[in-house]
Amino acid sequence: GHFTAVMLDTKGPEIRSGFFAEGKKIDLVKGESIVLTTDYSFKGNSSKLACSYPALATSVIPGQSILVADGSLVLTVLSCDQAGEVTCCIGKNMACQGLLLTHQR
């Protein structure tokens, strides 16, 4: 018999970013910080974005990566607080749609 490796990409939870203030697009700059808040009613800007995942701050740890839009935007977690906010450093930046958490816990 032969061994065959199989890789499967399973679908995780649908995590959405919220709306931007006044419906405008935002510019994210590599190396700057951005806060992700679980207050989904918050209208985002270039320094703070809403996220539809209520457990975000307890699901990530400093140093962990959050991949946005299938990895075209990479955020590195700097800190998490009890209010449900996560501060991240903006890394690779090509687009912004949904969020994907890497598993490091």
Phi and psi restraints in degrees (range 20) as a CNS / XPLOR table:
assign (resid 1 and name C) (resid 2 and name N)
       (resid 2 and name CA) (resid 2 and name C) 1.0 -117.4 20.0 2
assign (resid 2 and name N) (resid 2 and name CA)
       (resid 2 and name C) (resid 3 and name N) 1.0 143.5 20.0 2
assign (resid 2 and name C) (resid 3 and name N)
       (resid 3 and name CA) (resid 3 and name C) 1.0 -90.2 20.0 2
assign (resid 3 and name N) (resid 3 and name CA)
       (resid 3 and name C) (resid 4 and name N) 1.0 136.7 20.0 2
assign (resid 3 and name C) (resid 4 and name N)
       (resid 4 and name CA) (resid 4 and name C) 1.0 -126.8 20.0 2
assign (resid 4 and name N) (resid 4 and name CA)
       (resid 4 and name C) (resid 5 and name N) 1.0 128.1 20.0 2
assign (resid 4 and name C) (resid 5 and name N)
       (resid 5 and name CA) (resid 5 and name C) 1.0 -85.3 20.0 2
assign (resid 5 and name N) (resid 5 and name CA)
       (resid 5 and name C) (resid 6 and name N) 1.0 139.0 20.0 2
assign (resid 5 and name C) (resid 6 and name N)
       (resid 6 and name CA) (resid 6 and name C) 1.0 -129.7 20.0 2
assign (resid 6 and name N) (resid 6 and name CA)
       (resid 6 and name C) (resid 7 and name N) 1.0 131.5 20.0 2
assign (resid 6 and name C) (resid 7 and name N)
       (resid 7 and name CA) (resid 7 and name C) 1.0 -112.7 20.0 2
assign (resid 7 and name N) (resid 7 and name CA)
       (resid 7 and name C) (resid 8 and name N) 1.0 133.9 20.0 2
assign (resid 7 and name C) (resid 8 and name N)
       (resid 8 and name CA) (resid 8 and name C) 1.0 -126.5 20.0 2
assign (resid 8 and name N) (resid 8 and name CA)
       (resid 8 and name C) (resid 9 and name N) 1.0 129.7 20.0 2
assign (resid 8 and name C) (resid 9 and name N)
       (resid 9 and name CA) (resid 9 and name C) 1.0 -101.7 20.0 2
assign (resid 9 and name N) (resid 9 and name CA)
       (resid 9 and name C) (resid 10 and name N) 1.0 101.7 20.0 2
assign (resid 9 and name C) (resid 10 and name N)
       (resid 10 and name CA) (resid 10 and name C) 1.0 -86.9 20.0 2
assign (resid 10 and name N) (resid 10 and name CA)
       (resid 10 and name C) (resid 11 and name N) 1.0 147.8 20.0 2
assign (resid 10 and name C) (resid 11 and name N)
       (resid 11 and name CA) (resid 11 and name C) 1.0 -75.8 20.0 2
assign (resid 11 and name N) (resid 11 and name CA)
       (resid 11 and name C) (resid 12 and name N) 1.0 128.0 20.0 2
assign (resid 11 and name C) (resid 12 and name N)
       (resid 12 and name CA) (resid 12 and name C) 1.0 -92.1 20.0 2
assign (resid 12 and name N) (resid 12 and name CA)
       (resid 12 and name C) (resid 13 and name N) 1.0 -168.6 20.0 2
assign (resid 12 and name C) (resid 13 and name N)
       (resid 13 and name CA) (resid 13 and name C) 1.0 -67.2 20.0 2
assign (resid 13 and name N) (resid 13 and name CA)
       (resid 13 and name C) (resid 14 and name N) 1.0 149.0 20.0 2
assign (resid 13 and name C) (resid 14 and name N)
       (resid 14 and name CA) (resid 14 and name C) 1.0 -79.1 20.0 2
assign (resid 14 and name N) (resid 14 and name CA)
       (resid 14 and name C) (resid 15 and name N) 1.0 107.2 20.0 2
assign (resid 14 and name C) (resid 15 and name N)
       (resid 15 and name CA) (resid 15 and name C) 1.0 -110.7 20.0 2
assign (resid 15 and name N) (resid 15 and name CA)
       (resid 15 and name C) (resid 16 and name N) 1.0 124.1 20.0 2
assign (resid 15 and name C) (resid 16 and name N)
       (resid 16 and name CA) (resid 16 and name C) 1.0 -113.3 20.0 2
assign (resid 16 and name N) (resid 16 and name CA)
       (resid 16 and name C) (resid 17 and name N) 1.0 146.3 20.0 2
assign (resid 16 and name C) (resid 17 and name N)
       (resid 17 and name CA) (resid 17 and name C) 1.0 -84.6 20.0 2
assign (resid 17 and name N) (resid 17 and name CA)
       (resid 17 and name C) (resid 18 and name N) 1.0 152.7 20.0 2
assign (resid 17 and name C) (resid 18 and name N)
       (resid 18 and name CA) (resid 18 and name C) 1.0 -81.0 20.0 2
assign (resid 18 and name N) (resid 18 and name CA)
       (resid 18 and name C) (resid 19 and name N) 1.0 -170.2 20.0 2
assign (resid 18 and name C) (resid 19 and name N)
       (resid 19 and name CA) (resid 19 and name C) 1.0 -83.4 20.0 2
assign (resid 19 and name N) (resid 19 and name CA)
       (resid 19 and name C) (resid 20 and name N) 1.0 156.9 20.0 2
assign (resid 19 and name C) (resid 20 and name N)
       (resid 20 and name CA) (resid 20 and name C) 1.0 -95.0 20.0 2
assign (resid 20 and name N) (resid 20 and name CA)
       (resid 20 and name C) (resid 21 and name N) 1.0 151.8 20.0 2
assign (resid 20 and name C) (resid 21 and name N)
       (resid 21 and name CA) (resid 21 and name C) 1.0 -56.7 20.0 2
assign (resid 21 and name N) (resid 21 and name CA)
       (resid 21 and name C) (resid 22 and name N) 1.0 132.8 20.0 2
assign (resid 21 and name C) (resid 22 and name N)
       (resid 22 and name CA) (resid 22 and name C) 1.0 56.9 20.0 2
assign (resid 22 and name N) (resid 22 and name CA)
       (resid 22 and name C) (resid 23 and name N) 1.0 20.4 20.0 2
assign (resid 22 and name C) (resid 23 and name N)
       (resid 23 and name CA) (resid 23 and name C) 1.0 68.2 20.0 2
assign (resid 23 and name N) (resid 23 and name CA)
       (resid 23 and name C) (resid 24 and name N) 1.0 10.5 20.0 2
assign (resid 23 and name C) (resid 24 and name N)
       (resid 24 and name CA) (resid 24 and name C) 1.0 -80.6 20.0 2
assign (resid 24 and name N) (resid 24 and name CA)
       (resid 24 and name C) (resid 25 and name N) 1.0 155.5 20.0 2
assign (resid 24 and name C) (resid 25 and name N)
       (resid 25 and name CA) (resid 25 and name C) 1.0 -77.3 20.0 2
assign (resid 25 and name N) (resid 25 and name CA)
       (resid 25 and name C) (resid 26 and name N) 1.0 158.8 20.0 2
assign (resid 25 and name C) (resid 26 and name N)
       (resid 26 and name CA) (resid 26 and name C) 1.0 -122.6 20.0 2
assign (resid 26 and name N) (resid 26 and name CA)
       (resid 26 and name C) (resid 27 and name N) 1.0 155.3 20.0 2
assign (resid 26 and name C) (resid 27 and name N)
       (resid 27 and name CA) (resid 27 and name C) 1.0 -106.2 20.0 2
assign (resid 27 and name N) (resid 27 and name CA)
       (resid 27 and name C) (resid 28 and name N) 1.0 127.0 20.0 2
assign (resid 27 and name C) (resid 28 and name N)
       (resid 28 and name CA) (resid 28 and name C) 1.0 -108.0 20.0 2
assign (resid 28 and name N) (resid 28 and name CA)
       (resid 28 and name C) (resid 29 and name N) 1.0 130.3 20.0 2
assign (resid 28 and name C) (resid 29 and name N)
       (resid 29 and name CA) (resid 29 and name C) 1.0 -110.4 20.0 2
assign (resid 29 and name N) (resid 29 and name CA)
       (resid 29 and name C) (resid 30 and name N) 1.0 125.9 20.0 2
assign (resid 29 and name C) (resid 30 and name N)
       (resid 30 and name CA) (resid 30 and name C) 1.0 -53.9 20.0 2
assign (resid 30 and name N) (resid 30 and name CA)
       (resid 30 and name C) (resid 31 and name N) 1.0 133.0 20.0 2
assign (resid 30 and name C) (resid 31 and name N)
       (resid 31 and name CA) (resid 31 and name C) 1.0 94.5 20.0 2
assign (resid 31 and name N) (resid 31 and name CA)
       (resid 31 and name C) (resid 32 and name N) 1.0 -18.9 20.0 2
assign (resid 31 and name C) (resid 32 and name N)
       (resid 32 and name CA) (resid 32 and name C) 1.0 -83.6 20.0 2
assign (resid 32 and name N) (resid 32 and name CA)
       (resid 32 and name C) (resid 33 and name N) 1.0 163.7 20.0 2
assign (resid 32 and name C) (resid 33 and name N)
       (resid 33 and name CA) (resid 33 and name C) 1.0 -94.7 20.0 2
assign (resid 33 and name N) (resid 33 and name CA)
       (resid 33 and name C) (resid 34 and name N) 1.0 151.3 20.0 2
assign (resid 33 and name C) (resid 34 and name N)
       (resid 34 and name CA) (resid 34 and name C) 1.0 -141.8 20.0 2
assign (resid 34 and name N) (resid 34 and name CA)
       (resid 34 and name C) (resid 35 and name N) 1.0 144.4 20.0 2
assign (resid 34 and name C) (resid 35 and name N)
       (resid 35 and name CA) (resid 35 and name C) 1.0 -103.8 20.0 2
assign (resid 35 and name N) (resid 35 and name CA)
       (resid 35 and name C) (resid 36 and name N) 1.0 131.9 20.0 2
assign (resid 35 and name C) (resid 36 and name N)
       (resid 36 and name CA) (resid 36 and name C) 1.0 -102.1 20.0 2
assign (resid 36 and name N) (resid 36 and name CA)
       (resid 36 and name C) (resid 37 and name N) 1.0 124.1 20.0 2
assign (resid 36 and name C) (resid 37 and name N)
       (resid 37 and name CA) (resid 37 and name C) 1.0 -112.4 20.0 2
assign (resid 37 and name N) (resid 37 and name CA)
       (resid 37 and name C) (resid 38 and name N) 1.0 146.9 20.0 2
assign (resid 37 and name C) (resid 38 and name N)
       (resid 38 and name CA) (resid 38 and name C) 1.0 -88.5 20.0 2
assign (resid 38 and name N) (resid 38 and name CA)
       (resid 38 and name C) (resid 39 and name N) 1.0 3.7 20.0 2
assign (resid 38 and name C) (resid 39 and name N)
       (resid 39 and name CA) (resid 39 and name C) 1.0 -79.2 20.0 2
assign (resid 39 and name N) (resid 39 and name CA)
       (resid 39 and name C) (resid 40 and name N) 1.0 91.6 20.0 2
assign (resid 39 and name C) (resid 40 and name N)
       (resid 40 and name CA) (resid 40 and name C) 1.0 -67.3 20.0 2
assign (resid 40 and name N) (resid 40 and name CA)
       (resid 40 and name C) (resid 41 and name N) 1.0 -13.2 20.0 2
assign (resid 40 and name C) (resid 41 and name N)
       (resid 41 and name CA) (resid 41 and name C) 1.0 -81.4 20.0 2
assign (resid 41 and name N) (resid 41 and name CA)
       (resid 41 and name C) (resid 42 and name N) 1.0 -12.6 20.0 2
assign (resid 41 and name C) (resid 42 and name N)
       (resid 42 and name CA) (resid 42 and name C) 1.0 -65.3 20.0 2
assign (resid 42 and name N) (resid 42 and name CA)
       (resid 42 and name C) (resid 43 and name N) 1.0 132.2 20.0 2
assign (resid 42 and name C) (resid 43 and name N)
       (resid 43 and name CA) (resid 43 and name C) 1.0 -90.6 20.0 2
assign (resid 43 and name N) (resid 43 and name CA)
       (resid 43 and name C) (resid 44 and name N) 1.0 115.6 20.0 2
assign (resid 43 and name C) (resid 44 and name N)
       (resid 44 and name CA) (resid 44 and name C) 1.0 -71.1 20.0 2
assign (resid 44 and name N) (resid 44 and name CA)
       (resid 44 and name C) (resid 45 and name N) 1.0 161.8 20.0 2
assign (resid 44 and name C) (resid 45 and name N)
       (resid 45 and name CA) (resid 45 and name C) 1.0 -145.7 20.0 2
assign (resid 45 and name N) (resid 45 and name CA)
       (resid 45 and name C) (resid 46 and name N) 1.0 -170.5 20.0 2
assign (resid 45 and name C) (resid 46 and name N)
       (resid 46 and name CA) (resid 46 and name C) 1.0 -72.5 20.0 2
assign (resid 46 and name N) (resid 46 and name CA)
       (resid 46 and name C) (resid 47 and name N) 1.0 -7.4 20.0 2
assign (resid 46 and name C) (resid 47 and name N)
       (resid 47 and name CA) (resid 47 and name C) 1.0 -112.4 20.0 2
assign (resid 47 and name N) (resid 47 and name CA)
       (resid 47 and name C) (resid 48 and name N) 1.0 -12.1 20.0 2
assign (resid 47 and name C) (resid 48 and name N)
       (resid 48 and name CA) (resid 48 and name C) 1.0 -154.0 20.0 2
assign (resid 48 and name N) (resid 48 and name CA)
       (resid 48 and name C) (resid 49 and name N) 1.0 133.0 20.0 2
assign (resid 48 and name C) (resid 49 and name N)
       (resid 49 and name CA) (resid 49 and name C) 1.0 -127.1 20.0 2
assign (resid 49 and name N) (resid 49 and name CA)
       (resid 49 and name C) (resid 50 and name N) 1.0 146.3 20.0 2
assign (resid 49 and name C) (resid 50 and name N)
       (resid 50 and name CA) (resid 50 and name C) 1.0 -84.3 20.0 2
assign (resid 50 and name N) (resid 50 and name CA)
       (resid 50 and name C) (resid 51 and name N) 1.0 152.4 20.0 2
assign (resid 50 and name C) (resid 51 and name N)
       (resid 51 and name CA) (resid 51 and name C) 1.0 -136.8 20.0 2
assign (resid 51 and name N) (resid 51 and name CA)
       (resid 51 and name C) (resid 52 and name N) 1.0 140.7 20.0 2
assign (resid 51 and name C) (resid 52 and name N)
       (resid 52 and name CA) (resid 52 and name C) 1.0 -83.6 20.0 2
assign (resid 52 and name N) (resid 52 and name CA)
       (resid 52 and name C) (resid 53 and name N) 1.0 4.9 20.0 2
assign (resid 52 and name C) (resid 53 and name N)
       (resid 53 and name CA) (resid 53 and name C) 1.0 -102.2 20.0 2
assign (resid 53 and name N) (resid 53 and name CA)
       (resid 53 and name C) (resid 54 and name N) 1.0 101.2 20.0 2
assign (resid 53 and name C) (resid 54 and name N)
       (resid 54 and name CA) (resid 54 and name C) 1.0 -60.2 20.0 2
assign (resid 54 and name N) (resid 54 and name CA)
       (resid 54 and name C) (resid 55 and name N) 1.0 -27.3 20.0 2
assign (resid 54 and name C) (resid 55 and name N)
       (resid 55 and name CA) (resid 55 and name C) 1.0 -94.8 20.0 2
assign (resid 55 and name N) (resid 55 and name CA)
       (resid 55 and name C) (resid 56 and name N) 1.0 16.6 20.0 2
assign (resid 55 and name C) (resid 56 and name N)
       (resid 56 and name CA) (resid 56 and name C) 1.0 -54.4 20.0 2
assign (resid 56 and name N) (resid 56 and name CA)
       (resid 56 and name C) (resid 57 and name N) 1.0 -49.8 20.0 2
assign (resid 56 and name C) (resid 57 and name N)
       (resid 57 and name CA) (resid 57 and name C) 1.0 -65.4 20.0 2
assign (resid 57 and name N) (resid 57 and name CA)
       (resid 57 and name C) (resid 58 and name N) 1.0 -21.4 20.0 2
assign (resid 57 and name C) (resid 58 and name N)
       (resid 58 and name CA) (resid 58 and name C) 1.0 -101.4 20.0 2
assign (resid 58 and name N) (resid 58 and name CA)
       (resid 58 and name C) (resid 59 and name N) 1.0 -0.1 20.0 2
assign (resid 58 and name C) (resid 59 and name N)
       (resid 59 and name CA) (resid 59 and name C) 1.0 -103.2 20.0 2
assign (resid 59 and name N) (resid 59 and name CA)
       (resid 59 and name C) (resid 60 and name N) 1.0 -11.8 20.0 2
assign (resid 59 and name C) (resid 60 and name N)
       (resid 60 and name CA) (resid 60 and name C) 1.0 -124.1 20.0 2
assign (resid 60 and name N) (resid 60 and name CA)
       (resid 60 and name C) (resid 61 and name N) 1.0 161.6 20.0 2
assign (resid 60 and name C) (resid 61 and name N)
       (resid 61 and name CA) (resid 61 and name C) 1.0 -132.9 20.0 2
assign (resid 61 and name N) (resid 61 and name CA)
       (resid 61 and name C) (resid 62 and name N) 1.0 156.7 20.0 2
assign (resid 61 and name C) (resid 62 and name N)
       (resid 62 and name CA) (resid 62 and name C) 1.0 -54.4 20.0 2
assign (resid 62 and name N) (resid 62 and name CA)
       (resid 62 and name C) (resid 63 and name N) 1.0 137.2 20.0 2
assign (resid 62 and name C) (resid 63 and name N)
       (resid 63 and name CA) (resid 63 and name C) 1.0 96.5 20.0 2
assign (resid 63 and name N) (resid 63 and name CA)
       (resid 63 and name C) (resid 64 and name N) 1.0 -17.8 20.0 2
assign (resid 63 and name C) (resid 64 and name N)
       (resid 64 and name CA) (resid 64 and name C) 1.0 -76.8 20.0 2
assign (resid 64 and name N) (resid 64 and name CA)
       (resid 64 and name C) (resid 65 and name N) 1.0 151.1 20.0 2
assign (resid 64 and name C) (resid 65 and name N)
       (resid 65 and name CA) (resid 65 and name C) 1.0 -97.3 20.0 2
assign (resid 65 and name N) (resid 65 and name CA)
       (resid 65 and name C) (resid 66 and name N) 1.0 142.2 20.0 2
assign (resid 65 and name C) (resid 66 and name N)
       (resid 66 and name CA) (resid 66 and name C) 1.0 -115.0 20.0 2
assign (resid 66 and name N) (resid 66 and name CA)
       (resid 66 and name C) (resid 67 and name N) 1.0 120.3 20.0 2
assign (resid 66 and name C) (resid 67 and name N)
       (resid 67 and name CA) (resid 67 and name C) 1.0 -96.2 20.0 2
assign (resid 67 and name N) (resid 67 and name CA)
       (resid 67 and name C) (resid 68 and name N) 1.0 128.1 20.0 2
assign (resid 67 and name C) (resid 68 and name N)
       (resid 68 and name CA) (resid 68 and name C) 1.0 -111.8 20.0 2
assign (resid 68 and name N) (resid 68 and name CA)
       (resid 68 and name C) (resid 69 and name N) 1.0 140.1 20.0 2
assign (resid 68 and name C) (resid 69 and name N)
       (resid 69 and name CA) (resid 69 and name C) 1.0 52.5 20.0 2
assign (resid 69 and name N) (resid 69 and name CA)
       (resid 69 and name C) (resid 70 and name N) 1.0 56.6 20.0 2
assign (resid 69 and name C) (resid 70 and name N)
       (resid 70 and name CA) (resid 70 and name C) 1.0 57.8 20.0 2
assign (resid 70 and name N) (resid 70 and name CA)
       (resid 70 and name C) (resid 71 and name N) 1.0 31.1 20.0 2
assign (resid 70 and name C) (resid 71 and name N)
       (resid 71 and name CA) (resid 71 and name C) 1.0 93.0 20.0 2
assign (resid 71 and name N) (resid 71 and name CA)
       (resid 71 and name C) (resid 72 and name N) 1.0 3.1 20.0 2
assign (resid 71 and name C) (resid 72 and name N)
       (resid 72 and name CA) (resid 72 and name C) 1.0 -75.0 20.0 2
assign (resid 72 and name N) (resid 72 and name CA)
       (resid 72 and name C) (resid 73 and name N) 1.0 -15.3 20.0 2
assign (resid 72 and name C) (resid 73 and name N)
       (resid 73 and name CA) (resid 73 and name C) 1.0 -129.5 20.0 2
assign (resid 73 and name N) (resid 73 and name CA)
       (resid 73 and name C) (resid 74 and name N) 1.0 127.9 20.0 2
assign (resid 73 and name C) (resid 74 and name N)
       (resid 74 and name CA) (resid 74 and name C) 1.0 -117.6 20.0 2
assign (resid 74 and name N) (resid 74 and name CA)
       (resid 74 and name C) (resid 75 and name N) 1.0 124.4 20.0 2
assign (resid 74 and name C) (resid 75 and name N)
       (resid 75 and name CA) (resid 75 and name C) 1.0 -111.2 20.0 2
assign (resid 75 and name N) (resid 75 and name CA)
       (resid 75 and name C) (resid 76 and name N) 1.0 135.0 20.0 2
assign (resid 75 and name C) (resid 76 and name N)
       (resid 76 and name CA) (resid 76 and name C) 1.0 -105.7 20.0 2
assign (resid 76 and name N) (resid 76 and name CA)
       (resid 76 and name C) (resid 77 and name N) 1.0 124.5 20.0 2
assign (resid 76 and name C) (resid 77 and name N)
       (resid 77 and name CA) (resid 77 and name C) 1.0 -67.2 20.0 2
assign (resid 77 and name N) (resid 77 and name CA)
       (resid 77 and name C) (resid 78 and name N) 1.0 126.9 20.0 2
assign (resid 77 and name C) (resid 78 and name N)
       (resid 78 and name CA) (resid 78 and name C) 1.0 -99.2 20.0 2
assign (resid 78 and name N) (resid 78 and name CA)
       (resid 78 and name C) (resid 79 and name N) 1.0 -41.2 20.0 2
assign (resid 78 and name C) (resid 79 and name N)
       (resid 79 and name CA) (resid 79 and name C) 1.0 -160.6 20.0 2
assign (resid 79 and name N) (resid 79 and name CA)
       (resid 79 and name C) (resid 80 and name N) 1.0 160.4 20.0 2
assign (resid 79 and name C) (resid 80 and name N)
       (resid 80 and name CA) (resid 80 and name C) 1.0 -131.7 20.0 2
assign (resid 80 and name N) (resid 80 and name CA)
       (resid 80 and name C) (resid 81 and name N) 1.0 144.2 20.0 2
assign (resid 80 and name C) (resid 81 and name N)
       (resid 81 and name CA) (resid 81 and name C) 1.0 -126.0 20.0 2
assign (resid 81 and name N) (resid 81 and name CA)
       (resid 81 and name C) (resid 82 and name N) 1.0 171.2 20.0 2
assign (resid 81 and name C) (resid 82 and name N)
       (resid 82 and name CA) (resid 82 and name C) 1.0 -71.4 20.0 2
assign (resid 82 and name N) (resid 82 and name CA)
       (resid 82 and name C) (resid 83 and name N) 1.0 -17.7 20.0 2
assign (resid 82 and name C) (resid 83 and name N)
       (resid 83 and name CA) (resid 83 and name C) 1.0 -81.7 20.0 2
assign (resid 83 and name N) (resid 83 and name CA)
       (resid 83 and name C) (resid 84 and name N) 1.0 2.2 20.0 2
assign (resid 83 and name C) (resid 84 and name N)
       (resid 84 and name CA) (resid 84 and name C) 1.0 87.2 20.0 2
assign (resid 84 and name N) (resid 84 and name CA)
       (resid 84 and name C) (resid 85 and name N) 1.0 23.4 20.0 2
assign (resid 84 and name C) (resid 85 and name N)
       (resid 85 and name CA) (resid 85 and name C) 1.0 -113.9 20.0 2
assign (resid 85 and name N) (resid 85 and name CA)
       (resid 85 and name C) (resid 86 and name N) 1.0 143.6 20.0 2
assign (resid 85 and name C) (resid 86 and name N)
       (resid 86 and name CA) (resid 86 and name C) 1.0 -125.1 20.0 2
assign (resid 86 and name N) (resid 86 and name CA)
       (resid 86 and name C) (resid 87 and name N) 1.0 123.9 20.0 2
assign (resid 86 and name C) (resid 87 and name N)
       (resid 87 and name CA) (resid 87 and name C) 1.0 -95.0 20.0 2
assign (resid 87 and name N) (resid 87 and name CA)
       (resid 87 and name C) (resid 88 and name N) 1.0 131.3 20.0 2
assign (resid 87 and name C) (resid 88 and name N)
       (resid 88 and name CA) (resid 88 and name C) 1.0 -130.0 20.0 2
assign (resid 88 and name N) (resid 88 and name CA)
       (resid 88 and name C) (resid 89 and name N) 1.0 157.9 20.0 2
assign (resid 88 and name C) (resid 89 and name N)
       (resid 89 and name CA) (resid 89 and name C) 1.0 -100.7 20.0 2
assign (resid 89 and name N) (resid 89 and name CA)
       (resid 89 and name C) (resid 90 and name N) 1.0 132.8 20.0 2
assign (resid 89 and name C) (resid 90 and name N)
       (resid 90 and name CA) (resid 90 and name C) 1.0 -78.4 20.0 2
assign (resid 90 and name N) (resid 90 and name CA)
       (resid 90 and name C) (resid 91 and name N) 1.0 125.8 20.0 2
assign (resid 90 and name C) (resid 91 and name N)
       (resid 91 and name CA) (resid 91 and name C) 1.0 -107.7 20.0 2
assign (resid 91 and name N) (resid 91 and name CA)
       (resid 91 and name C) (resid 92 and name N) 1.0 -132.1 20.0 2
assign (resid 91 and name C) (resid 92 and name N)
       (resid 92 and name CA) (resid 92 and name C) 1.0 -52.4 20.0 2
assign (resid 92 and name N) (resid 92 and name CA)
       (resid 92 and name C) (resid 93 and name N) 1.0 131.9 20.0 2
assign (resid 92 and name C) (resid 93 and name N)
       (resid 93 and name CA) (resid 93 and name C) 1.0 -136.5 20.0 2
assign (resid 93 and name N) (resid 93 and name CA)
       (resid 93 and name C) (resid 94 and name N) 1.0 109.8 20.0 2
assign (resid 93 and name C) (resid 94 and name N)
       (resid 94 and name CA) (resid 94 and name C) 1.0 -128.4 20.0 2
assign (resid 94 and name N) (resid 94 and name CA)
       (resid 94 and name C) (resid 95 and name N) 1.0 -21.0 20.0 2
assign (resid 94 and name C) (resid 95 and name N)
       (resid 95 and name CA) (resid 95 and name C) 1.0 -167.7 20.0 2
assign (resid 95 and name N) (resid 95 and name CA)
       (resid 95 and name C) (resid 96 and name N) 1.0 175.5 20.0 2
assign (resid 95 and name C) (resid 96 and name N)
       (resid 96 and name CA) (resid 96 and name C) 1.0 -151.0 20.0 2
assign (resid 96 and name N) (resid 96 and name CA)
       (resid 96 and name C) (resid 97 and name N) 1.0 112.3 20.0 2
assign (resid 96 and name C) (resid 97 and name N)
       (resid 97 and name CA) (resid 97 and name C) 1.0 -134.6 20.0 2
assign (resid 97 and name N) (resid 97 and name CA)
       (resid 97 and name C) (resid 98 and name N) 1.0 -85.3 20.0 2
assign (resid 97 and name C) (resid 98 and name N)
       (resid 98 and name CA) (resid 98 and name C) 1.0 -111.9 20.0 2
assign (resid 98 and name N) (resid 98 and name CA)
       (resid 98 and name C) (resid 99 and name N) 1.0 175.3 20.0 2
assign (resid 98 and name C) (resid 99 and name N)
       (resid 99 and name CA) (resid 99 and name C) 1.0 -114.0 20.0 2
assign (resid 99 and name N) (resid 99 and name CA)
       (resid 99 and name C) (resid 100 and name N) 1.0 146.5 20.0 2
assign (resid 99 and name C) (resid 100 and name N)
       (resid 100 and name CA) (resid 100 and name C) 1.0 -135.8 20.0 2
assign (resid 100 and name N) (resid 100 and name CA)
       (resid 100 and name C) (resid 101 and name N) 1.0 125.2 20.0 2
assign (resid 100 and name C) (resid 101 and name N)
       (resid 101 and name CA) (resid 101 and name C) 1.0 -92.4 20.0 2
assign (resid 101 and name N) (resid 101 and name CA)
       (resid 101 and name C) (resid 102 and name N) 1.0 134.9 20.0 2
assign (resid 101 and name C) (resid 102 and name N)
       (resid 102 and name CA) (resid 102 and name C) 1.0 -82.7 20.0 2
assign (resid 102 and name N) (resid 102 and name CA)
       (resid 102 and name C) (resid 103 and name N) 1.0 153.0 20.0 2
assign (resid 102 and name C) (resid 103 and name N)
       (resid 103 and name CA) (resid 103 and name C) 1.0 -99.0 20.0 2
assign (resid 103 and name N) (resid 103 and name CA)
       (resid 103 and name C) (resid 104 and name N) 1.0 110.8 20.0 2
assign (resid 103 and name C) (resid 104 and name N)
       (resid 104 and name CA) (resid 104 and name C) 1.0 -133.9 20.0 2
assign (resid 104 and name N) (resid 104 and name CA)
       (resid 104 and name C) (resid 105 and name N) 1.0 4.5 20.0 2
